[in-house]
Amino acid sequence: MDLDKTNEIGASELKAPAPTAWPIVLACGFALLFAGLLTNASISVLGAALAFCGSVGWLREVVPHEHEIPVNLEREDDPVTTSRRIVERFPLAEAQRRAWLPVETYPVAAGLKGGLVGSAAMAVIACVFGVLHAGSIWYPINLLAAVFYSQSQSQSLSAEHLNAFHANSFLLATFLHLLSSCLVGLLYGAMLPMLPRRPILLGGLIAPLLWSGLLWAVMDLLNPLLSRHIDWVWFVASQVAFGVTAGVVVLRQSKVPTHENAPFAIRAGIEAPGIMSPRERREGPR
């Protein structure tokens, strides 16, 4: 924002950077560029083209002159009033000089517990789907393990193979399921303190719907086998079960104060001279 130009125009309007969609095009281009490394070379070519167009378009927005638009200024004459008689303040520790939001958060163990319990709830829904849809609890397990198969291997999988037990597929699917559940549980535990109103509604319903919609859009590229055999109603139900269960488990845990403003030595529990408080010495025979 140029203050000199603001003074020339007057007090009623000022110049602001013009809105542009080129940064989004550049970001999508880079995303497709790296996604093509795992899917198809044509996706990388499309991503490179979008990244090039986004870079050129964004550069032309600022070179040789920055594109700006006039913004009208509205003066507010009404004074700001409040009915509160006491100003509420965030509680601060003695070593803090300002408040860091959120003031309290859930420990890492809370997110891990929520992710593990949520993974069990999601596994129950998936196994029920396998029994009702294919008559075998190994059906969803083999489908999940097929994520690591090549496209030719996925195309050759038969119904008998999907319904039978395979030790390597079971171990691979269990590892993927637990790893993804723990990571999402950690993210869930970190986000809940930032969502004071209806966290279960957001994490248990809205987020699973958005995540399922994203997977539905890219599933043909990630795994054609899953795209043909997956039932999206049951998939959304399993995601909702995970979100609600993990959220309830995390909310039942006790919060701890945040330590973003503390030095790394204190957060890591390292006894560093000048940072940690000195221990009291006990007098007595050595």
JOPE-V930986 format. One record per residue. PSI is psi as a letter, one per 20 degrees, with the letter a starting at -180 (NA if undefined). NEAR is the number of other ideal C-beta (glycine too) atoms within 8 Angstrom. D_LAST is the distance of its C-alpha to the last C-alpha in Angstrom with 1 decimal. Layout:
psi = <PSI	PSI>
near = <NEAR	NEAR>
d_last = <D_LAST	D_LAST>
This chain:
psi = <p	o	h	g	h	g	h	h	h	r	i	i	r	r	p	q	p	q	q	q	j	h	h	h	g	g	g	h	g	h	g	h	g	h	h	h	h	i	f	q	h	h	h	h	g	g	h	h	g	h	h	g	g	h	g	g	g	h	h	i	h	i	p	i	q	p	p	q	q	p	p	p	p	p	p	o	i	p	q	p	r	q	i	q	h	p	p	p	q	p	p	q	r	h	i	q	i	r	p	p	p	q	h	q	r	q	r	h	h	g	h	g	g	g	h	g	h	h	h	g	g	h	h	g	g	g	h	g	g	h	g	h	g	i	k	p	i	i	g	h	g	h	g	g	h	i	h	i	q	r	h	h	h	h	h	i	p	r	h	h	h	h	i	r	p	p	g	h	h	g	g	g	h	g	g	g	g	g	g	h	g	g	g	h	g	g	h	g	h	h	h	g	h	i	m	h	p	l	h	h	g	g	h	i	g	g	g	h	g	g	g	h	h	g	h	h	h	j	h	h	h	g	o	h	g	h	h	h	i	q	o	h	g	h	g	h	g	h	h	g	g	g	g	g	g	h	g	g	g	g	h	i	q	q	q	q	q	q	k	h	i	q	q	h	h	g	h	i	k	p	n	p	p	i	g	q	p	q	q	p	p	p	p	r	p	NA>
near = <7	7	6	6	10	10	7	6	10	6	3	6	8	10	11	9	8	8	5	9	6	10	9	8	12	13	9	11	16	10	9	13	12	10	13	15	7	6	8	7	6	7	12	14	9	10	17	10	9	13	12	9	10	16	9	8	11	12	8	7	11	8	6	2	5	6	9	10	9	9	8	6	8	4	4	4	3	4	3	4	4	4	4	6	3	4	4	4	4	6	5	8	6	4	4	9	3	6	7	9	5	8	9	8	10	12	9	7	7	12	17	11	12	16	16	12	11	17	13	9	12	14	9	9	12	12	10	8	13	14	10	5	9	9	5	10	8	14	13	11	14	16	12	10	15	14	9	6	10	5	7	6	9	12	8	6	11	6	6	6	9	14	11	9	5	10	6	7	12	12	8	10	12	9	8	12	12	10	8	8	14	13	9	12	17	12	9	16	15	10	10	13	11	6	10	5	4	6	12	12	8	10	15	11	12	8	10	13	9	8	9	12	8	8	10	8	6	9	11	6	8	10	9	9	12	12	9	6	7	9	7	8	6	11	11	11	9	12	12	11	13	15	16	12	13	16	15	9	13	16	9	5	11	3	8	8	7	9	7	5	6	7	7	6	9	11	8	6	5	8	4	8	4	3	7	9	3	4	4	4	4	4	3	4	2	2>
d_last = <69.3	71.2	71.3	74.1	76.3	75.4	76.7	79.9	80.6	79.9	77.7	79.2	77.9	75.5	75.1	72.5	71.9	74.4	73.2	73.3	72.8	72.1	68.2	68.7	71.1	68.6	65.8	68.1	69.2	65.7	65.0	68.2	67.5	64.2	65.6	68.4	65.9	65.3	68.8	71.8	72.6	75.2	72.5	70.7	74.1	74.6	71.1	71.6	74.9	73.4	70.5	73.0	75.2	72.3	71.0	74.5	75.2	72.0	72.5	76.0	74.7	73.0	75.0	77.0	76.7	74.4	76.3	76.1	77.7	78.4	76.5	78.0	75.8	76.1	75.2	73.7	75.0	73.6	70.5	67.4	66.9	64.5	64.6	60.9	59.7	56.0	54.6	52.2	49.1	46.6	43.1	40.7	37.0	35.4	34.7	38.3	41.2	44.0	44.7	44.7	47.2	46.6	43.9	42.8	43.3	42.8	39.9	40.7	40.4	43.2	45.6	44.8	45.3	48.6	49.8	49.2	50.9	53.6	54.2	54.8	57.3	59.0	59.1	60.8	63.5	64.1	64.5	66.9	68.9	69.0	70.3	72.9	74.0	73.9	73.1	69.8	66.2	65.7	68.1	65.7	63.0	65.3	66.5	63.0	62.3	65.5	64.0	62.7	66.1	68.5	71.7	73.8	71.5	71.5	75.3	75.6	73.5	75.8	75.5	74.8	71.8	70.4	70.8	69.3	65.6	64.1	60.5	60.0	61.5	59.3	56.1	57.1	58.3	55.1	52.9	55.1	55.2	51.5	50.7	53.3	52.3	48.6	49.6	52.0	49.5	47.0	49.8	50.9	47.4	47.2	50.8	50.8	48.9	51.6	54.4	54.0	57.5	58.6	56.1	57.3	60.9	60.0	57.6	59.4	63.1	63.7	61.2	62.4	66.0	65.3	63.3	66.1	68.7	67.0	66.7	70.3	71.5	69.7	69.6	72.8	71.0	67.7	69.0	72.8	72.1	70.0	72.5	75.3	73.5	71.1	72.2	71.0	71.3	68.9	66.7	66.5	65.8	62.8	61.4	61.9	60.2	57.2	57.0	57.4	54.9	52.2	52.7	52.4	49.2	47.6	48.7	47.0	43.6	41.4	41.4	38.4	38.5	39.6	37.4	40.1	39.3	35.5	34.3	34.1	30.3	30.0	32.7	31.1	27.6	26.2	23.1	24.8	23.6	26.0	27.3	24.6	23.2	19.6	17.0	15.5	11.9	10.1	8.8	6.4	3.8	0.0>
